[in-house]
Amino acid sequence: MFPRSYYIGVERGLAEFRCGRPVVILGDQCVAAMPVDGCSNELLQWFRVAFDVTAVKLAVSARRAYALGIKTQTPVSIETSKELTIHDVLAVAGEKSLPRGVHITRAAKSIRAGIDLAKLAGRLPAVLTAQVRSVERQGNIFAKFEAAAVSGFRQHLVDSLEVAASSAMTLDGVEAARLVVFRNAISSEPVALIVGHLDLSRPVLVRLHSDCLSGDVFGSRRCDCGDQLRLAFSQMQSTGGIVLYLRQEGRGVGLLNKVRAYGLQDAGLDTVEANMTLGFEIDERDYRVAGRMLQLLGCQRVLLLTNNPAKLAGLAETGIEICGRVPLHAPITASNRRLLETMAVRAGHRSIAHGADAALPK
């Protein structure tokens, strides 16, 4: 385990990426990387001048490369011409086109770290890159860090998680509840809602709920997230339980990319195809933070309220004992049926319409 100081550069780099600015990444190559998402022609030209290159490279994830017809298991770098506009770059990064005759190479580790950083920043998994000729000069201007620090950054966020505040809450239909707010090294704020009075000597009913602004707040009918959240509260009224509200919108791709995926779904793709077309995995969520939250709450044995087998496996890997699965069947409607059927077939989710439960972990 590295000290927190090892990750300070990544913390700064993440803030820079969220603002659309470049960083310098050290590794098998020394490269400057800047997110494609949010870039303009003016920024693209400035990037070329700042790093003294006539043409930059575009790096995309393996999933995005596959959507472009490139057979690869790793991210790739694509040569660009100096005439290429940001519109052309964005088309390659998030739509379905690839200029003819371009040179494609396997992305270096430092470039792959840039793609991972873009994901952490909630951007498309695509970056513009340039070779850095003077590390000393450029490194004093821009955030600078080792590529290896990016690969360990998610675990760093888990390790730095702590309880920041808690308070009693009043909820409709729930006599006693408590809201616990957590924070980590970059001030992300997942929360736990403790419903009723818990007996931690017995398995606790737990719901891992990824935030869904459209469903939880606005009542979108194209998913069942809001219904599942309310059903979880209802099922916990008599037994007590914990809802972990995780900052993992859109199966971990973020709100902006989730809405982009909606546009692709409206054009005919299903939810899995849409995420993969944008360059993401089927599910980008990481449940290590959920395990750490439960440990900080003193909860080691759970009954997991879910239809998603991946949550069982992901939480079990954190050392939390999974004592069983409790199904959570929200209404299936004309608006959400396609999504639920897709997740049943493509991701193994279980619902009223999709088979019986498999054997639970012991």
Beta strands, then each sheet from edge to edge (+ up, - down):
strand 1: 23-26
strand 2: 31-35
strand 3: 57-60
strand 4: 76-79
strand 5: 104-106
strand 6: 126-131
strand 7: 144-146
strand 8: 162-171
strand 9: 174-183
strand 10: 191-195
strand 11: 204-210
strand 12: 241-246
strand 13: 301-305
strand 14: 321-326
sheet 1: 5+ 4- 3+ 6- 2+ 1- 7-
sheet 2: 8+ 9- 10+ 12- 11- 13- 14-
end
